[in-house]
Amino acid sequence: MTENPVQNPAQGAVQSPAQNQRDQRTAAAGAPAQGAVEEETPPAAFQVEGLNMWYGKKQALFDITTSIPSKTITAIIGPSGCGKSTFLRCLNRMHELVPHSRTEGTVRLFGQDLYARNTDASIVRRRVGMVFQKSNPFPTMSIGENVVVGLRLNGVRNRALLNERMEQALRMAALWDEVKNDLNRPGMSLSGGQQQRLCIARAIAVEPEVLLMDEPASALDPIATMKIEELTQQLKANYTIVIVTHNMQQASRVSDKTMFFYMGKLIEYGETKRLFFQPSEKKTEDYITGRFG
């Protein structure tokens, strides 16, 4: 992976091209950048070191080393088949559900090695929730049952607590006012956008630390997409969000930081505005400007 000035995601946001150059020179001298707004850098949620991943004999990820700050939205962009979703699934070990898959390297969540021998994958997936491209409410369950199913599987039986967490999750997913009088209706009776927000409510009901989203709005109409995007902005106050998207306009709208993947490699990573308007790598520029992809 080619090094560039924004490879470390803990660096501050770039305010302008001229200031970017001043900040880099001043940072190299070890002093605060003149005119820069000093902000507290959020701690890293994920620290990834030397991550390689294979499906059978085919290698899908190559030596990924990076970190993802907490309580921010990080978008992952790149052409189809470049490793975006695979990387996302490595963050909560979902890839292990695919036969003959294996990884090398380290993934730490707030300092804990998620691949340590004594780490239970089911616990990892509770800490790192997942929302998939296609909304997938459980068809035999009501709206309310869909939200609390994870809590029930984790052994929660207190009805008052289940109802409290259900309402809280639906409110956080901006769905409560639309379904509060119909909680016993099947989850599948909702519209596509509502079903996706129901899946988000289900994911956050178990109170994860991170929310992964794999193209959550790709099958939705523009109005439903807007609601999902607005929801991510509200949720990042409480969650670290990593979102895979083919829609570069969406990435530029919703994310604080953006990763560009190409052929299983992390080519560039930095503040979203800088990466889109001043990419450091020619491959990034070529992809963003539509020369390939």
C-alpha positions as a Python dict, from the first residue, in 0.01 Angstrom:
ca = {
    (1, 'M'): (0, 0, 0),
    (2, 'T'): (147, 334, -103),
    (3, 'E'): (210, 571, 183),
    (4, 'N'): (58, 917, 169),
    (5, 'P'): (19, 1215, 403),
    (6, 'V'): (-324, 1103, 527),
    (7, 'Q'): (-255, 731, 570),
    (8, 'N'): (-296, 765, 946),
    (9, 'P'): (-669, 827, 1009),
    (10, 'A'): (-593, 997, 1339),
    (11, 'Q'): (-471, 1307, 1157),
    (12, 'G'): (-681, 1624, 1166),
    (13, 'A'): (-910, 1741, 891),
    (14, 'V'): (-762, 1940, 605),
    (15, 'Q'): (-917, 2287, 579),
    (16, 'S'): (-780, 2398, 241),
    (17, 'P'): (-502, 2309, -7),
    (18, 'A'): (-279, 2591, 120),
    (19, 'Q'): (-344, 2509, 482),
    (20, 'N'): (-283, 2141, 407),
    (21, 'Q'): (69, 2223, 292),
    (22, 'R'): (131, 2450, 594),
    (23, 'D'): (-2, 2189, 833),
    (24, 'Q'): (218, 1916, 690),
    (25, 'R'): (530, 2132, 716),
    (26, 'T'): (447, 2243, 1067),
    (27, 'A'): (354, 1893, 1180),
    (28, 'A'): (688, 1767, 1052),
    (29, 'A'): (853, 2022, 1278),
    (30, 'G'): (659, 1888, 1576),
    (31, 'A'): (455, 2204, 1647),
    (32, 'P'): (85, 2283, 1614),
    (33, 'A'): (-10, 2398, 1267),
    (34, 'Q'): (-59, 2773, 1233),
    (35, 'G'): (-425, 2855, 1190),
    (36, 'A'): (-534, 2495, 1243),
    (37, 'V'): (-830, 2426, 1466),
    (38, 'E'): (-713, 2196, 1742),
    (39, 'E'): (-961, 1914, 1802),
    (40, 'E'): (-941, 1620, 2033),
    (41, 'T'): (-863, 1311, 1826),
    (42, 'P'): (-1110, 1032, 1901),
    (43, 'P'): (-956, 704, 2016),
    (44, 'A'): (-925, 425, 1762),
    (45, 'A'): (-1213, 181, 1760),
    (46, 'F'): (-1033, -62, 1527),
    (47, 'Q'): (-662, -116, 1481),
    (48, 'V'): (-584, -346, 1189),
    (49, 'E'): (-232, -476, 1131),
    (50, 'G'): (-112, -690, 841),
    (51, 'L'): (-457, -829, 758),
    (52, 'N'): (-459, -1086, 479),
    (53, 'M'): (-764, -1292, 392),
    (54, 'W'): (-831, -1590, 165),
    (55, 'Y'): (-1138, -1766, 30),
    (56, 'G'): (-988, -2109, -25),
    (57, 'K'): (-679, -2051, -238),
    (58, 'K'): (-792, -1710, -364),
    (59, 'Q'): (-651, -1418, -167),
    (60, 'A'): (-906, -1140, -123),
    (61, 'L'): (-721, -893, 103),
    (62, 'F'): (-354, -801, 97),
    (63, 'D'): (-165, -667, 399),
    (64, 'I'): (-421, -416, 527),
    (65, 'T'): (-283, -198, 806),
    (66, 'T'): (-498, 90, 926),
    (67, 'S'): (-708, 222, 1213),
    (68, 'I'): (-1064, 348, 1236),
    (69, 'P'): (-1151, 621, 1488),
    (70, 'S'): (-1446, 582, 1723),
    (71, 'K'): (-1776, 767, 1687),
    (72, 'T'): (-1710, 865, 1329),
    (73, 'I'): (-1848, 742, 996),
    (74, 'T'): (-1590, 575, 774),
    (75, 'A'): (-1694, 498, 417),
    (76, 'I'): (-1531, 227, 206),
    (77, 'I'): (-1541, 280, -171),
    (78, 'G'): (-1398, 98, -469),
    (79, 'P'): (-1505, -106, -774),
    (80, 'S'): (-1692, -434, -744),
    (81, 'G'): (-1483, -725, -620),
    (82, 'C'): (-1212, -508, -467),
    (83, 'G'): (-1249, -640, -111),
    (84, 'K'): (-1476, -379, 48),
    (85, 'S'): (-1737, -616, 191),
    (86, 'T'): (-1473, -876, 275),
    (87, 'F'): (-1284, -622, 485),
    (88, 'L'): (-1608, -519, 654),
    (89, 'R'): (-1686, -881, 744),
    (90, 'C'): (-1336, -931, 882),
    (91, 'L'): (-1413, -661, 1139),
    (92, 'N'): (-1670, -886, 1309),
    (93, 'R'): (-1559, -1229, 1184),
    (94, 'M'): (-1864, -1276, 964),
    (95, 'H'): (-1636, -1405, 690),
    (96, 'E'): (-1581, -1718, 901),
    (97, 'L'): (-1931, -1831, 799),
    (98, 'V'): (-1790, -1890, 449),
    (99, 'P'): (-1630, -2238, 419),
    (100, 'H'): (-1252, -2253, 373),
    (101, 'S'): (-1197, -1885, 453),
    (102, 'R'): (-896, -1785, 664),
    (103, 'T'): (-713, -1476, 779),
    (104, 'E'): (-371, -1368, 893),
    (105, 'G'): (-293, -1052, 1086),
    (106, 'T'): (-449, -869, 1377),
    (107, 'V'): (-779, -687, 1426),
    (108, 'R'): (-822, -511, 1760),
    (109, 'L'): (-1141, -352, 1889),
    (110, 'F'): (-1059, -93, 2154),
    (111, 'G'): (-736, -283, 2216),
    (112, 'Q'): (-881, -636, 2233),
    (113, 'D'): (-762, -888, 1976),
    (114, 'L'): (-1079, -1011, 1805),
    (115, 'Y'): (-899, -1314, 1664),
    (116, 'A'): (-738, -1432, 1986),
    (117, 'R'): (-797, -1801, 2059),
    (118, 'N'): (-1003, -1727, 2369),
    (119, 'T'): (-1228, -1473, 2190),
    (120, 'D'): (-1577, -1604, 2111),
    (121, 'A'): (-1692, -1502, 1761),
    (122, 'S'): (-2053, -1471, 1879),
    (123, 'I'): (-1946, -1213, 2137),
    (124, 'V'): (-1752, -1025, 1869),
    (125, 'R'): (-2067, -1007, 1657),
    (126, 'R'): (-2268, -869, 1947),
    (127, 'R'): (-2008, -596, 1998),
    (128, 'V'): (-1987, -526, 1623),
    (129, 'G'): (-2336, -519, 1471),
    (130, 'M'): (-2405, -567, 1101),
    (131, 'V'): (-2667, -428, 862),
    (132, 'F'): (-2673, -596, 522),
    (133, 'Q'): (-2740, -471, 171),
    (134, 'K'): (-3082, -638, 152),
    (135, 'S'): (-3311, -579, 446),
    (136, 'N'): (-3378, -909, 617),
    (137, 'P'): (-3651, -893, 882),
    (138, 'F'): (-3740, -1238, 1013),
    (139, 'P'): (-4056, -1318, 814),
    (140, 'T'): (-4238, -1510, 1089),
    (141, 'M'): (-4183, -1239, 1351),
    (142, 'S'): (-4372, -919, 1428),
    (143, 'I'): (-4210, -578, 1417),
    (144, 'G'): (-4154, -584, 1792),
    (145, 'E'): (-4023, -940, 1795),
    (146, 'N'): (-3776, -857, 1519),
    (147, 'V'): (-3623, -582, 1731),
    (148, 'V'): (-3573, -786, 2049),
    (149, 'V'): (-3482, -1124, 1899),
    (150, 'G'): (-3112, -1066, 1967),
    (151, 'L'): (-3181, -980, 2328),
    (152, 'R'): (-3389, -1296, 2370),
    (153, 'L'): (-3110, -1506, 2218),
    (154, 'N'): (-2874, -1348, 2471),
    (155, 'G'): (-3098, -1466, 2753),
    (156, 'V'): (-3297, -1152, 2833),
    (157, 'R'): (-3643, -1253, 2960),
    (158, 'N'): (-3756, -947, 3156),
    (159, 'R'): (-4057, -820, 2961),
    (160, 'A'): (-4028, -462, 3090),
    (161, 'L'): (-3662, -448, 2988),
    (162, 'L'): (-3740, -596, 2646),
    (163, 'N'): (-4013, -340, 2587),
    (164, 'E'): (-3787, -58, 2701),
    (165, 'R'): (-3502, -162, 2474),
    (166, 'M'): (-3742, -218, 2184),
    (167, 'E'): (-3880, 133, 2207),
    (168, 'Q'): (-3535, 282, 2255),
    (169, 'A'): (-3398, 101, 1949),
    (170, 'L'): (-3695, 195, 1731),
    (171, 'R'): (-3662, 558, 1837),
    (172, 'M'): (-3290, 557, 1758),
    (173, 'A'): (-3372, 405, 1419),
    (174, 'A'): (-3626, 687, 1356),
    (175, 'L'): (-3903, 429, 1321),
    (176, 'W'): (-4096, 443, 1649),
    (177, 'D'): (-4352, 705, 1545),
    (178, 'E'): (-4432, 508, 1229),
    (179, 'V'): (-4487, 168, 1393),
    (180, 'K'): (-4569, 225, 1762),
    (181, 'N'): (-4936, 136, 1705),
    (182, 'D'): (-4858, -165, 1485),
    (183, 'L'): (-4586, -354, 1675),
    (184, 'N'): (-4769, -685, 1629),
    (185, 'R'): (-4778, -655, 1250),
    (186, 'P'): (-4532, -874, 1057),
    (187, 'G'): (-4198, -705, 1000),
    (188, 'M'): (-4227, -796, 632),
    (189, 'S'): (-4538, -578, 600),
    (190, 'L'): (-4325, -263, 618),
    (191, 'S'): (-4192, -76, 315),
    (192, 'G'): (-3839, -141, 196),
    (193, 'G'): (-3695, 163, 371),
    (194, 'Q'): (-3883, 85, 691),
    (195, 'Q'): (-3758, -274, 681),
    (196, 'Q'): (-3401, -152, 659),
    (197, 'R'): (-3451, 79, 955),
    (198, 'L'): (-3610, -212, 1140),
    (199, 'C'): (-3293, -412, 1076),
    (200, 'I'): (-3089, -120, 1210),
    (201, 'A'): (-3309, -115, 1521),
    (202, 'R'): (-3253, -489, 1561),
    (203, 'A'): (-2878, -439, 1535),
    (204, 'I'): (-2860, -160, 1791),
    (205, 'A'): (-3105, -318, 2038),
    (206, 'V'): (-2822, -538, 2172),
    (207, 'E'): (-2616, -221, 2228),
    (208, 'P'): (-2312, -291, 2010),
    (209, 'E'): (-2006, -68, 2013),
    (210, 'V'): (-1976, -56, 1633),
    (211, 'L'): (-2227, -67, 1348),
    (212, 'L'): (-2116, -207, 1013),
    (213, 'M'): (-2332, -129, 709),
    (214, 'D'): (-2286, -309, 379),
    (215, 'E'): (-2451, -88, 114),
    (216, 'P'): (-2757, -33, 334),
    (217, 'A'): (-2938, 195, 88),
    (218, 'S'): (-2846, 42, -248),
    (219, 'A'): (-3192, -115, -296),
    (220, 'L'): (-3391, 182, -167),
    (221, 'D'): (-3564, 473, -337),
    (222, 'P'): (-3418, 826, -296),
    (223, 'I'): (-3650, 924, -8),
    (224, 'A'): (-3573, 608, 190),
    (225, 'T'): (-3204, 652, 113),
    (226, 'M'): (-3214, 1005, 252),
    (227, 'K'): (-3370, 877, 574),
    (228, 'I'): (-3098, 614, 614),
    (229, 'E'): (-2830, 876, 555),
    (230, 'E'): (-2988, 1111, 808),
    (231, 'L'): (-3008, 824, 1053),
    (232, 'T'): (-2636, 751, 1027),
    (233, 'Q'): (-2560, 1111, 1123),
    (234, 'Q'): (-2771, 1073, 1436),
    (235, 'L'): (-2626, 734, 1528),
    (236, 'K'): (-2261, 836, 1512),
    (237, 'A'): (-2304, 1024, 1839),
    (238, 'N'): (-2321, 681, 2003),
    (239, 'Y'): (-2163, 442, 1755),
    (240, 'T'): (-1862, 394, 1535),
    (241, 'I'): (-2004, 338, 1186),
    (242, 'V'): (-1827, 176, 891),
    (243, 'I'): (-2026, 181, 569),
    (244, 'V'): (-1955, 17, 235),
    (245, 'T'): (-2105, 201, -60),
    (246, 'H'): (-2081, 203, -440),
    (247, 'N'): (-2235, 550, -436),
    (248, 'M'): (-1951, 801, -415),
    (249, 'Q'): (-2194, 1089, -369),
    (250, 'Q'): (-2333, 907, -67),
    (251, 'A'): (-1983, 853, 73),
    (252, 'S'): (-1906, 1223, 34),
    (253, 'R'): (-2233, 1320, 204),
    (254, 'V'): (-2231, 1095, 507),
    (255, 'S'): (-1874, 1004, 598),
    (256, 'D'): (-1599, 1172, 797),
    (257, 'K'): (-1328, 951, 650),
    (258, 'T'): (-1306, 740, 336),
    (259, 'M'): (-1106, 433, 238),
    (260, 'F'): (-1043, 349, -126),
    (261, 'F'): (-991, -21, -196),
    (262, 'Y'): (-863, -165, -523),
    (263, 'M'): (-790, -532, -598),
    (264, 'G'): (-786, -626, -232),
    (265, 'K'): (-553, -346, -126),
    (266, 'L'): (-614, -28, 69),
    (267, 'I'): (-487, 235, -173),
    (268, 'E'): (-575, 553, 14),
    (269, 'Y'): (-741, 657, 338),
    (270, 'G'): (-807, 1002, 474),
    (271, 'E'): (-1052, 1279, 548),
    (272, 'T'): (-1340, 1246, 303),
    (273, 'K'): (-1326, 1599, 162),
    (274, 'R'): (-954, 1579, 104),
    (275, 'L'): (-970, 1235, -56),
    (276, 'F'): (-1245, 1339, -297),
    (277, 'F'): (-1103, 1679, -392),
    (278, 'Q'): (-729, 1625, -348),
    (279, 'P'): (-655, 1252, -372),
    (280, 'S'): (-292, 1162, -318),
    (281, 'E'): (-294, 852, -537),
    (282, 'K'): (-358, 849, -912),
    (283, 'K'): (-568, 531, -883),
    (284, 'T'): (-795, 712, -639),
    (285, 'E'): (-829, 1008, -871),
    (286, 'D'): (-896, 783, -1170),
    (287, 'Y'): (-1171, 598, -983),
    (288, 'I'): (-1337, 911, -843),
    (289, 'T'): (-1333, 1081, -1183),
    (290, 'G'): (-1486, 776, -1353),
    (291, 'R'): (-1188, 657, -1556),
    (292, 'F'): (-1258, 304, -1431),
    (293, 'G'): (-1491, 123, -1194),
}
